[in-house]
Amino acid sequence: TNPKQIPHIGMAALTSLERYEVGGYVGRCRPRVLSSTCCLGEGDVVRARDTQDDQTFALKRIEVESDAVKASHILADMTRSCHLKPHPIWLPQYEERCFVQEYVDPLNCQRTRCLVLEELAETSMEQEVIRRAAQNDPFPQLFSLWATLLHGLRAFHVQGCLHRDLSPRNLFFCKSRLKLGRPGMLQRPANEGYYPKGLCEAYSADIFALGLVFLEMAVLHQVSEFLVDNEHGSYLFELLNLEGGLEAFRSFLWERCEVLGLALPEEAVVEVLAAMLDPNPSSRPTCDDLLDWPCFGPFANPLEISPVGKRPCVYAAHLPLAEHSEVPTREVLMVPFFHQIFSKAGAEMALKKRKYAWCGQEYGLWWYAANEPIEVQDLSNIKSLQTSPPSHDELKQLATTGSATLPSLTVEAALEAVERTELPEEALDVARAFNTAGDRWRACSHTLYAEVLHRAALAAELRAAELSDPALHMKGPSSRTWLGLAACLFESGRYMAARRCCPIVQNRVQEEEQQAGGVSAAAHESRLFGYCEFFLAADRISTRMASQSLSQADALSALRSTHVSFYYRSTLAVEVGNWEVLAALGEFYRLIGSPDMPPLQPNPDLPTSLSYFEQAAAMVDASAFLLKRLELLRRLIDG
């Protein structure tokens, strides 16, 4: 009787409830205690059609056991993401339509409730997992869906907002597109089914919760049934007490899948899950870190991946009372595995132990290089990206003759060019064109333009494999395309991301050689790997250093022979004009050089490094990457 609508604090309500035609039931909201004086009561979710503009929404009606003023503060908490810059992956909330309603129920009791209007979804992830499990229908392009969710979560984190409510119930499909629901309230604990103890104090808590969602999507089984309840009262206890990193997680996952009769996930899926569900919160990657992994290569949007220097230090992010939005950022390079996860303070803590844990594995530490990577200006202008894809004739001309000029493209335009191909040959033409154009853009210091195209080339080669005759056994992305992406990552200073591409490049080279009928041992040994030569050189030195059977004299002799092999690689590079190999070796001698045994500090060889960079610059119009190294080395040598 005589309901009263109270606007959300700080805004005017667009309308009252009378404006809406309330339809069918969609779902319900469970009661939750917020404090000793206030709690959320039962609620429901119904369809609501605006009779004035004929739009249909999902209307959440949530009872609040408090007065209207407190209820307005609760509503502000429910809609806190409305004040952030929106992302296409977020399920829209319509703040101007949300309000508090006071009314008298049929028993003549005064009641208060919050009304929140959101985009009407078709189904939730929870319902979709159950449906697919019943039909034994795995998610197609799982990594594409995961990349979508990582981009959506990242958009919260970069704006200083932790989500606090990641679960299959809060992920939705709207017009077949995956959407991330609103963040959880700050006035109540996080979702205890996905956040241990209901805590969300750092980015890693959201990563863990999303990892559980990914687990459900991968095995098509609800996590509450996949894990085992125990005397500690939480099925999450089993995961949080796994010891042994990636290997222990793999054994656990395979054992549970075998018991439940579920299909075993592929190795790349296992590695992602092990990283996100690592029991040690500071060992879990951020969304940006994961999007840099090769398994997300064709699906990640490089325009929405933060530079390493803007990502939080994983050590500082987990200090007591650390504020997510104020955590120090990363500024060092860990040698010899080239992880970029710490500030200087965090690296010093790792240096005391000479080791650190990351993504389910433990790594030894020689030293850390401070103030790395060296910042290089990228001339790419996001505002100038072309939003419509070039014609297939233009792409084919560039692929076959290399004479056409390809404009810079948005991610959407590049992928549209891929999706409209109907034959494997057409998709391969697109991949070749994008690789050619990507190399050109990178050579003239437009690394972001190049990364967009090389990632789209990965998608084009996957498309070619999908369109081809299964009897041809097309393997997907080529070593050429992976090398192009690795080069973009390397020049943009994302060393740990570039390093992950190296084993993929090596494996693809081996497969391509086998498909070609095999090559001689000499031809195989002389194969060059562009910027990946930097990591291969570091691995060779690391292998020599790790040998326990060699005496000091023999170890030094082995190291000298290793440096001779680097010189041999450089002569091959000069013969074929591969300037990237020379730049890679130059970077190796700048950062590592000839360390003593045991390797406790770098011993850079700056003159050798400068020589390699000068040879590289003589082969190509000097890019910003080369110019920056040349400037730095000359200054250090002259100084």
C-alpha positions as CSV (number, residue, x, y, z in Angstrom):
1,T,0.0,0.0,0.0
2,N,1.3,3.4,-1.0
3,P,4.9,2.1,-1.8
4,K,7.6,4.7,-1.5
5,Q,10.6,4.7,-3.9
6,I,13.9,6.1,-2.5
7,P,16.6,6.9,-5.1
8,H,20.1,5.4,-4.8
9,I,22.2,7.8,-2.8
10,G,24.0,10.3,-5.0
11,M,21.5,10.0,-8.0
12,A,17.9,10.4,-9.0
13,A,15.8,7.4,-9.6
14,L,14.8,7.1,-13.3
15,T,11.5,5.6,-12.5
16,S,9.3,3.8,-10.0
17,L,8.3,0.2,-9.9
18,E,4.9,1.0,-11.4
19,R,6.6,1.8,-14.6
20,Y,7.5,-1.9,-15.0
21,E,5.4,-4.9,-16.0
22,V,6.8,-7.7,-13.8
23,G,6.9,-11.0,-15.6
24,G,8.1,-14.6,-14.9
25,Y,10.5,-15.8,-12.2
26,V,14.1,-16.1,-13.2
27,G,15.9,-17.0,-9.9
28,R,16.2,-16.2,-6.3
29,C,18.6,-14.5,-3.9
30,R,19.6,-16.1,-0.7
31,P,19.5,-14.3,2.7
32,R,22.8,-13.1,4.0
33,V,23.8,-11.4,7.2
34,L,25.7,-8.1,6.7
35,S,26.1,-7.0,10.4
36,S,24.5,-7.5,13.8
37,T,22.0,-4.7,12.9
38,C,21.4,-5.4,9.2
39,C,21.0,-8.3,6.9
40,L,19.7,-9.1,3.4
41,G,16.5,-11.2,3.5
42,E,15.0,-13.4,0.8
43,G,14.9,-12.1,-2.7
44,D,14.0,-13.1,-6.2
45,V,14.9,-12.2,-9.8
46,V,12.1,-11.6,-12.2
47,R,11.6,-10.3,-15.7
48,A,10.6,-6.6,-15.9
49,R,9.5,-4.9,-19.0
50,D,9.6,-1.1,-19.1
51,T,6.2,-0.1,-20.4
52,Q,7.5,3.2,-21.7
53,D,10.5,2.1,-23.8
54,D,9.6,-1.7,-24.1
55,Q,13.0,-2.8,-22.8
56,T,13.2,-6.0,-20.7
57,F,15.5,-6.4,-17.8
58,A,16.3,-8.7,-15.0
59,L,14.9,-7.2,-11.8
60,K,16.4,-8.3,-8.5
61,R,14.1,-7.6,-5.5
62,I,16.0,-8.1,-2.3
63,E,14.5,-7.6,1.1
64,V,16.5,-5.6,3.6
65,E,16.0,-5.7,7.4
66,S,16.9,-2.1,8.0
67,D,15.6,1.4,7.5
68,A,15.5,3.1,4.1
69,V,18.7,5.1,4.7
70,K,20.8,2.0,5.5
71,A,19.1,0.2,2.6
72,S,20.3,3.0,0.3
73,H,23.9,2.4,1.5
74,I,23.4,-1.3,0.8
75,L,22.1,-0.6,-2.7
76,A,25.2,1.6,-3.3
77,D,27.3,-1.4,-2.4
78,M,25.4,-3.7,-4.7
79,T,25.9,-1.3,-7.6
80,R,29.5,-0.2,-6.8
81,S,30.8,-1.3,-10.2
82,C,28.5,1.3,-11.9
83,H,31.1,4.0,-11.0
84,L,33.9,2.1,-12.8
85,K,34.7,2.4,-16.5
86,P,32.5,-0.4,-18.0
87,H,33.8,-3.3,-19.9
88,P,32.0,-5.2,-22.7
89,I,32.4,-8.5,-20.7
90,W,30.5,-7.1,-17.7
91,L,26.8,-7.8,-17.3
92,P,25.4,-4.3,-17.4
93,Q,23.7,-2.8,-14.4
94,Y,21.5,0.2,-14.9
95,E,22.3,2.4,-11.9
96,E,19.8,5.1,-12.9
97,R,17.0,2.5,-12.7
98,C,17.9,1.1,-9.2
99,F,16.2,2.3,-6.1
100,V,15.0,1.4,-2.6
101,Q,11.3,0.7,-2.1
102,E,9.4,1.0,1.2
103,Y,6.0,-0.8,1.2
104,V,3.5,-2.5,3.5
105,D,3.0,-6.2,3.0
106,P,-0.3,-8.1,3.1
107,L,0.2,-8.6,6.9
108,N,0.4,-4.8,7.3
109,C,4.1,-4.9,8.1
110,Q,6.4,-2.1,7.0
111,R,9.0,-3.6,4.6
112,T,12.1,-2.3,2.7
113,R,13.8,-3.8,-0.3
114,C,16.5,-2.9,-2.8
115,L,15.6,-3.2,-6.5
116,V,18.4,-3.6,-9.0
117,L,18.0,-3.8,-12.7
118,E,20.5,-5.6,-14.9
119,E,20.6,-7.0,-18.4
120,L,18.5,-10.1,-18.8
121,A,20.6,-13.1,-19.3
122,E,19.6,-16.3,-21.1
123,T,21.4,-18.7,-18.8
124,S,24.1,-18.9,-16.1
125,M,27.4,-20.8,-16.3
126,E,26.1,-23.1,-13.6
127,Q,23.2,-24.1,-15.7
128,E,25.4,-24.4,-18.8
129,V,27.9,-26.7,-17.1
130,I,25.0,-29.0,-15.9
131,R,23.5,-29.1,-19.4
132,R,26.8,-29.9,-21.1
133,A,27.6,-32.5,-18.5
134,A,24.3,-34.3,-19.1
135,Q,24.9,-34.3,-22.8
136,N,28.6,-35.0,-22.6
137,D,29.2,-31.9,-24.6
138,P,32.5,-30.1,-23.7
139,F,32.9,-26.4,-24.2
140,P,34.3,-25.6,-27.6
141,Q,37.3,-23.2,-27.7
142,L,37.7,-23.4,-23.9
143,F,40.7,-21.0,-23.9
144,S,38.7,-18.4,-25.9
145,L,36.1,-18.4,-23.1
146,W,38.7,-18.3,-20.4
147,A,40.4,-15.4,-22.1
148,T,37.1,-13.5,-22.2
149,L,36.6,-14.0,-18.4
150,L,40.3,-13.0,-17.7
151,H,39.8,-9.8,-19.6
152,G,36.6,-9.1,-17.7
153,L,38.2,-9.7,-14.3
154,R,41.3,-7.7,-15.3
155,A,39.1,-4.7,-16.1
156,F,38.0,-4.7,-12.4
157,H,41.5,-5.2,-11.0
158,V,43.2,-2.4,-13.0
159,Q,40.6,-0.1,-11.6
160,G,41.4,-1.1,-8.0
161,C,38.3,-3.2,-7.6
162,L,38.4,-6.8,-6.3
163,H,35.4,-8.8,-7.5
164,R,34.6,-11.0,-4.5
165,D,31.9,-13.1,-6.1
166,L,33.3,-15.2,-8.9
167,S,31.2,-18.4,-9.3
168,P,29.3,-20.1,-12.0
169,R,26.1,-18.6,-10.6
170,N,27.5,-15.1,-11.3
171,L,28.6,-15.8,-14.9
172,F,26.0,-15.5,-17.6
173,F,25.3,-16.0,-21.3
174,C,23.6,-13.1,-23.0
175,K,22.8,-13.5,-26.7
176,S,25.4,-16.3,-26.7
177,R,28.1,-14.0,-25.3
178,L,29.7,-14.7,-22.0
179,K,29.3,-12.0,-19.3
180,L,30.8,-11.5,-15.9
181,G,28.2,-10.6,-13.2
182,R,28.4,-7.7,-10.7
183,P,31.1,-7.8,-8.0
184,G,30.3,-9.0,-4.5
185,M,29.3,-6.6,-1.8
186,L,32.0,-5.1,0.5
187,Q,29.7,-5.3,3.6
188,R,29.6,-9.1,3.6
189,P,32.1,-12.0,3.2
190,A,33.1,-13.1,-0.2
191,N,31.4,-16.3,-1.6
192,E,32.7,-19.0,0.7
193,G,32.1,-21.7,-1.8
194,Y,34.9,-20.2,-4.0
195,Y,36.8,-17.9,-1.7
196,P,38.5,-19.8,1.3
197,K,37.1,-18.5,4.6
198,G,35.1,-15.9,2.6
199,L,38.2,-13.7,2.3
200,C,39.2,-11.6,-0.7
201,E,42.1,-9.3,0.3
202,A,44.2,-9.5,-2.9
203,Y,44.0,-10.2,-6.6
204,S,45.0,-13.8,-5.9
205,A,41.7,-14.6,-4.1
206,D,39.8,-13.7,-7.3
207,I,42.2,-15.7,-9.4
208,F,41.6,-18.8,-7.1
209,A,37.8,-18.4,-7.4
210,L,38.0,-18.1,-11.2
211,G,40.3,-21.1,-11.2
212,L,37.6,-23.1,-9.6
213,V,35.2,-21.9,-12.3
214,F,37.7,-22.9,-14.9
215,L,38.0,-26.3,-13.3
216,E,34.2,-26.8,-13.5
217,M,34.2,-25.8,-17.2
218,A,37.1,-28.1,-18.0
219,V,35.8,-31.3,-16.3
220,L,32.0,-30.5,-16.6
221,H,31.5,-31.2,-12.9
222,Q,30.6,-29.0,-10.1
223,V,33.5,-28.3,-7.8
224,S,31.6,-29.0,-4.7
225,E,31.2,-32.6,-6.0
226,F,34.6,-32.8,-7.5
227,L,36.4,-32.1,-4.3
228,V,35.9,-34.1,-1.1
229,D,34.4,-32.8,2.1
230,N,36.6,-33.4,5.1
231,E,36.8,-33.0,8.8
232,H,37.9,-29.4,8.4
233,G,34.5,-28.5,7.0
234,S,35.5,-27.2,3.6
235,Y,36.0,-29.0,0.4
236,L,38.6,-26.3,-0.5
237,F,40.9,-27.6,2.2
238,E,42.0,-30.4,-0.1
239,L,43.3,-28.0,-2.8
240,L,44.8,-25.6,-0.3
241,N,46.9,-28.3,1.3
242,L,48.3,-29.9,-1.8
243,E,52.1,-30.1,-1.7
244,G,54.3,-30.6,-4.7
245,G,53.2,-27.9,-7.1
246,L,52.3,-28.7,-10.6
247,E,53.1,-32.4,-10.4
248,A,51.0,-32.8,-7.2
249,F,48.1,-31.0,-8.8
250,R,48.3,-33.0,-12.0
251,S,48.2,-36.3,-10.0
252,F,45.3,-35.0,-7.9
253,L,43.4,-33.9,-11.0
254,W,43.9,-37.1,-12.9
255,E,43.0,-39.2,-9.8
256,R,39.8,-37.4,-9.3
257,C,38.9,-37.6,-13.0
258,E,39.5,-41.3,-13.0
259,V,37.4,-41.9,-9.9
260,L,34.5,-39.8,-11.3
261,G,34.8,-41.2,-14.9
262,L,35.6,-37.8,-16.3
263,A,37.7,-37.0,-19.4
264,L,41.3,-35.9,-18.6
265,P,42.0,-32.2,-19.5
266,E,44.9,-31.5,-21.9
267,E,48.2,-30.5,-20.4
268,A,47.9,-26.8,-21.2
269,V,44.6,-26.8,-19.2
270,V,46.3,-28.5,-16.3
271,E,49.1,-25.9,-16.2
272,V,46.6,-23.0,-16.1
273,L,44.5,-24.6,-13.4
274,A,47.6,-25.5,-11.3
275,A,48.8,-21.9,-11.5
276,M,45.5,-20.3,-10.5
277,L,44.8,-22.9,-7.7
278,D,48.3,-22.7,-6.3
279,P,47.9,-23.0,-2.5
280,N,50.4,-20.2,-2.0
281,P,48.5,-16.9,-2.9
282,S,51.7,-15.0,-3.9
283,S,52.5,-17.8,-6.4
284,R,49.3,-17.2,-8.4
285,P,49.5,-15.1,-11.6
286,T,47.5,-12.0,-12.3
287,C,45.0,-11.8,-15.2
288,D,47.7,-10.0,-17.3
289,D,50.2,-12.8,-16.6
290,L,47.8,-15.5,-17.8
291,L,46.7,-13.6,-20.9
292,D,50.4,-13.5,-21.9
293,W,50.6,-17.4,-21.9
294,P,50.8,-19.0,-25.3
295,C,47.5,-21.0,-24.8
296,F,45.7,-17.7,-24.9
297,G,47.7,-16.4,-27.8
298,P,45.0,-16.3,-30.5
299,F,42.3,-15.1,-28.1
300,A,43.9,-12.4,-25.9
301,N,43.5,-8.7,-26.8
302,P,47.0,-7.0,-26.6
303,L,45.3,-3.6,-26.2
304,E,44.0,-4.9,-22.8
305,I,47.2,-6.4,-21.4
306,S,49.1,-4.2,-19.0
307,P,52.9,-3.7,-19.4
308,V,54.9,-5.7,-16.8
309,G,55.9,-2.5,-15.0
310,K,52.2,-1.7,-14.2
311,R,51.4,-5.1,-12.7
312,P,51.5,-5.5,-8.9
313,C,54.4,-7.1,-7.1
314,V,53.2,-10.5,-6.0
315,Y,55.1,-10.3,-2.7
316,A,53.9,-6.8,-1.8
317,A,50.3,-7.6,-2.8
318,H,50.1,-10.2,0.0
319,L,51.6,-8.2,2.8
320,P,49.3,-7.6,5.8
321,L,46.9,-4.7,5.3
322,A,48.1,-4.2,1.7
323,E,45.6,-2.2,-0.4
324,H,45.0,-3.7,-3.9
325,S,45.1,-0.3,-5.6
326,E,48.3,0.9,-3.8
327,V,50.5,-2.2,-4.2
328,P,54.1,-1.4,-5.6
329,T,54.6,-2.5,-9.1
330,R,57.2,-4.8,-10.7
331,E,60.6,-3.5,-11.6
332,V,63.1,-6.4,-11.7
333,L,64.0,-9.3,-13.9
334,M,64.8,-12.6,-12.1
335,V,67.8,-14.6,-13.6
336,P,68.0,-17.2,-15.0
337,F,64.3,-17.9,-15.6
338,F,63.4,-14.3,-16.4
339,H,60.2,-14.0,-14.3
340,Q,59.0,-10.4,-13.8
341,I,56.9,-10.6,-10.7
342,F,58.6,-8.6,-8.0
343,S,59.4,-5.1,-6.9
344,K,63.0,-4.6,-5.6
345,A,61.8,-5.3,-2.0
346,G,60.1,-8.5,-3.1
347,A,63.2,-9.6,-5.1
348,E,65.4,-9.0,-2.1
349,M,63.2,-11.4,-0.1
350,A,63.6,-14.1,-2.8
351,L,67.3,-13.4,-3.0
352,K,67.8,-14.3,0.6
353,K,66.5,-17.8,-0.1
354,R,68.0,-18.0,-3.6
355,K,64.7,-19.3,-4.8
356,Y,61.0,-18.4,-5.3
357,A,57.7,-20.1,-6.2
358,W,55.6,-19.2,-9.1
359,C,52.6,-20.8,-10.9
360,G,53.0,-24.2,-9.2
361,Q,56.8,-24.5,-9.6
362,E,59.9,-23.6,-7.6
363,Y,62.8,-21.7,-9.3
364,G,66.4,-21.1,-8.4
365,L,67.6,-17.6,-8.4
366,W,71.1,-16.3,-9.4
367,W,70.4,-12.6,-9.1
368,Y,67.9,-10.0,-10.2
369,A,68.4,-7.3,-12.7
370,A,67.0,-4.0,-11.4
371,N,65.0,-1.5,-13.5
372,E,64.3,-4.0,-16.2
373,P,62.9,-4.1,-18.8
374,I,64.3,-0.9,-20.4
375,E,61.4,1.1,-21.5
376,V,61.1,1.5,-25.3
377,Q,58.8,3.9,-27.0
378,D,56.0,2.2,-29.0
379,L,54.8,4.5,-31.8
380,S,51.5,2.7,-32.2
381,N,48.5,5.0,-32.0
382,I,45.4,3.1,-30.8
383,K,43.1,5.8,-32.0
384,S,44.2,5.3,-35.6
385,L,43.4,1.6,-35.8
386,Q,41.2,0.7,-38.7
387,T,37.9,-0.9,-37.7
388,S,37.0,-2.6,-41.0
389,P,39.1,-5.6,-42.3
390,P,40.9,-5.4,-45.7
391,S,39.6,-7.4,-48.6
392,H,40.8,-10.9,-49.3
393,D,42.5,-9.7,-52.5
394,E,44.5,-7.2,-50.5
395,L,45.5,-9.8,-48.0
396,K,46.4,-12.3,-50.8
397,Q,48.6,-9.8,-52.6
398,L,50.5,-9.0,-49.4
399,A,50.8,-12.8,-48.7
400,T,52.1,-13.7,-52.1
401,T,54.2,-10.6,-53.2
402,G,54.7,-8.6,-50.0
403,S,54.1,-5.5,-52.1
404,A,50.8,-4.3,-50.6
405,T,50.7,-2.1,-47.5
406,L,48.4,-3.4,-44.7
407,P,46.9,-0.7,-42.4
408,S,46.9,-1.1,-38.6
409,L,43.8,-3.0,-37.5
410,T,41.8,-3.4,-34.4
411,V,41.6,-6.8,-32.9
412,E,38.0,-7.1,-34.0
413,A,38.8,-6.2,-37.6
414,A,41.7,-8.6,-37.8
415,L,39.6,-11.5,-36.4
416,E,36.8,-10.6,-38.8
417,A,39.2,-11.1,-41.7
418,V,40.0,-14.6,-40.2
419,E,36.4,-15.6,-39.6
420,R,35.1,-14.8,-43.1
421,T,37.6,-17.3,-44.7
422,E,35.9,-20.4,-46.1
423,L,38.9,-22.4,-47.3
424,P,42.1,-23.5,-45.6
425,E,44.1,-21.7,-48.4
426,E,42.3,-18.5,-47.7
427,A,43.0,-18.7,-44.0
428,L,46.7,-19.4,-44.6
429,D,46.8,-16.3,-47.0
430,V,45.5,-14.2,-44.1
431,A,48.1,-15.6,-41.7
432,R,50.9,-15.0,-44.1
433,A,49.7,-11.4,-44.8
434,F,49.4,-10.7,-41.1
435,N,52.8,-12.1,-40.3
436,T,54.4,-10.0,-43.1
437,A,52.7,-6.8,-42.0
438,G,53.4,-7.6,-38.4
439,D,57.1,-7.8,-39.1
440,R,57.0,-4.5,-40.9
441,W,55.2,-2.7,-38.1
442,R,57.6,-4.1,-35.5
443,A,60.7,-3.0,-37.5
444,C,59.4,0.6,-37.5
445,S,58.6,0.6,-33.8
446,H,54.9,-0.1,-33.9
447,T,55.0,-3.2,-31.7
448,L,51.4,-3.1,-30.6
449,Y,50.2,-3.0,-34.2
450,A,52.4,-6.0,-34.8
451,E,51.2,-7.9,-31.8
452,V,47.6,-7.6,-32.9
453,L,48.5,-9.0,-36.3
454,H,50.6,-11.9,-35.1
455,R,48.0,-13.0,-32.7
456,A,45.4,-12.8,-35.5
457,A,47.8,-14.9,-37.6
458,L,47.7,-17.6,-34.9
459,A,43.9,-17.5,-35.1
460,A,44.0,-17.7,-38.9
461,E,46.2,-20.8,-38.8
462,L,43.9,-22.4,-36.3
463,R,41.1,-21.6,-38.7
464,A,43.0,-23.2,-41.5
465,A,43.4,-26.4,-39.5
466,E,39.6,-26.4,-38.7
467,L,38.7,-26.0,-42.4
468,S,41.2,-28.6,-43.7
469,D,40.7,-32.3,-44.3
470,P,41.4,-34.2,-41.0
471,A,43.5,-36.6,-43.0
472,L,46.0,-33.9,-43.6
473,H,46.7,-33.6,-39.8
474,M,47.3,-29.8,-39.9
475,K,48.9,-28.9,-36.6
476,G,47.7,-25.3,-36.3
477,P,50.0,-22.2,-35.8
478,S,53.4,-22.4,-37.4
479,S,56.8,-21.8,-35.9
480,R,57.0,-18.6,-38.1
481,T,53.9,-17.1,-36.4
482,W,55.0,-18.1,-32.9
483,L,58.4,-16.4,-33.5
484,G,56.6,-13.3,-34.6
485,L,54.6,-13.1,-31.4
486,A,57.7,-13.9,-29.3
487,A,59.5,-11.0,-31.0
488,C,56.7,-8.6,-30.1
489,L,56.7,-9.8,-26.5
490,F,60.4,-9.6,-26.2
491,E,60.7,-6.1,-27.7
492,S,57.8,-4.9,-25.4
493,G,59.8,-6.1,-22.4
494,R,57.6,-9.1,-21.5
495,Y,60.5,-11.5,-21.2
496,M,58.7,-14.2,-19.2
497,A,55.9,-14.3,-21.8
498,A,58.4,-14.5,-24.7
499,R,60.2,-17.3,-22.9
500,R,57.0,-19.4,-22.8
501,C,56.9,-19.3,-26.6
502,C,60.3,-20.9,-27.0
503,P,59.5,-24.6,-26.4
504,I,56.4,-24.2,-28.6
505,V,58.6,-22.8,-31.4
506,Q,61.1,-25.7,-31.0
507,N,58.4,-28.3,-31.0
508,R,56.7,-26.8,-34.1
509,V,60.1,-26.7,-35.9
510,Q,60.6,-30.4,-35.2
511,E,57.1,-31.2,-36.4
512,E,57.5,-29.1,-39.6
513,E,60.8,-30.8,-40.3
514,Q,59.2,-34.2,-39.9
515,Q,56.3,-33.2,-42.2
516,A,58.9,-32.1,-44.8
517,G,60.5,-35.6,-44.7
518,G,63.1,-34.8,-42.2
519,V,66.4,-32.8,-42.4
520,S,70.0,-33.6,-41.6
521,A,71.4,-33.1,-38.2
522,A,73.6,-30.3,-39.5
523,A,70.5,-28.5,-41.0
524,H,68.6,-28.9,-37.7
525,E,71.5,-27.6,-35.6
526,S,71.8,-24.5,-37.9
527,R,68.1,-23.6,-37.5
528,L,67.8,-20.1,-36.0
529,F,65.2,-19.0,-33.5
530,G,65.1,-15.2,-33.6
531,Y,64.8,-13.6,-30.2
532,C,64.3,-17.0,-28.7
533,E,68.1,-17.4,-29.0
534,F,68.3,-15.2,-25.9
535,F,66.5,-17.8,-23.8
536,L,68.2,-20.7,-25.5
537,A,71.6,-19.1,-24.7
538,A,70.6,-18.6,-21.0
539,D,69.4,-22.2,-20.8
540,R,72.7,-23.5,-22.1
541,I,74.6,-21.5,-19.5
542,S,72.2,-22.6,-16.8
543,T,72.7,-26.2,-17.8
544,R,76.4,-25.9,-17.5
545,M,76.2,-24.1,-14.2
546,A,73.9,-26.8,-12.8
547,S,76.3,-29.7,-13.6
548,Q,77.6,-31.1,-10.3
549,S,80.0,-33.5,-11.9
550,L,82.4,-31.0,-13.4
551,S,85.4,-29.6,-11.6
552,Q,85.9,-25.8,-11.5
553,A,88.4,-26.0,-14.4
554,D,86.2,-28.3,-16.5
555,A,83.1,-26.1,-15.8
556,L,85.0,-23.0,-17.0
557,S,86.1,-24.9,-20.1
558,A,82.6,-25.9,-20.8
559,L,81.4,-22.4,-20.4
560,R,84.0,-21.2,-22.9
561,S,82.9,-23.8,-25.4
562,T,79.3,-22.6,-24.9
563,H,80.3,-19.0,-25.7
564,V,82.0,-20.3,-28.9
565,S,78.7,-21.9,-29.9
566,F,77.1,-18.5,-29.4
567,Y,79.6,-17.0,-31.8
568,Y,78.8,-19.8,-34.3
569,R,75.1,-18.9,-34.1
570,S,76.0,-15.3,-34.8
571,T,77.9,-16.2,-37.9
572,L,74.9,-18.1,-39.2
573,A,72.7,-15.1,-38.5
574,V,75.0,-12.8,-40.4
575,E,75.0,-15.2,-43.4
576,V,71.2,-15.2,-43.6
577,G,70.6,-11.6,-42.5
578,N,68.8,-12.6,-39.3
579,W,69.2,-9.5,-37.2
580,E,66.9,-10.7,-34.4
581,V,69.4,-13.5,-33.5
582,L,72.2,-10.9,-33.2
583,A,70.0,-8.7,-31.0
584,A,69.1,-11.6,-28.9
585,L,72.8,-12.4,-28.3
586,G,73.5,-8.8,-27.6
587,E,70.8,-8.8,-24.9
588,F,72.3,-12.0,-23.5
589,Y,75.8,-10.4,-23.1
590,R,74.2,-7.2,-21.7
591,L,72.2,-9.0,-19.0
592,I,74.3,-12.1,-18.2
593,G,77.6,-12.2,-20.0
594,S,80.1,-14.6,-18.5
595,P,79.1,-15.2,-14.8
596,D,81.4,-16.8,-12.4
597,M,80.7,-20.1,-10.6
598,P,78.6,-20.2,-8.6
599,P,76.6,-17.6,-10.5
600,L,75.8,-15.0,-7.7
601,Q,76.1,-11.9,-9.8
602,P,76.1,-10.9,-13.5
603,N,79.3,-10.4,-15.4
604,P,78.1,-8.5,-18.5
605,D,80.3,-8.2,-21.5
606,L,79.3,-4.8,-22.8
607,P,81.7,-4.5,-25.7
608,T,80.5,-7.9,-27.1
609,S,76.9,-6.8,-26.5
610,L,77.4,-3.5,-28.3
611,S,79.1,-5.3,-31.3
612,Y,76.1,-7.6,-31.7
613,F,73.6,-4.8,-31.5
614,E,75.6,-2.7,-34.0
615,Q,75.6,-5.7,-36.5
616,A,71.8,-6.0,-36.0
617,A,71.2,-2.3,-36.6
618,A,73.3,-2.5,-39.8
619,M,70.8,-5.1,-41.3
620,V,67.5,-3.2,-40.6
621,D,66.3,0.3,-40.3
622,A,67.1,0.7,-36.6
623,S,64.0,0.1,-34.5
624,A,63.4,1.9,-31.2
625,F,64.4,-1.4,-29.5
626,L,67.8,-1.4,-31.1
627,L,68.4,2.3,-30.8
628,K,67.6,2.2,-27.1
629,R,70.1,-0.6,-26.5
630,L,72.8,1.1,-28.6
631,E,72.3,4.4,-26.7
632,L,72.5,2.6,-23.3
633,L,75.6,0.5,-24.1
634,R,77.6,3.4,-25.5
635,R,76.8,5.5,-22.5
636,L,77.8,2.7,-20.1
637,I,81.1,1.9,-22.0
638,D,82.0,5.6,-22.4
639,G,81.1,6.2,-18.7
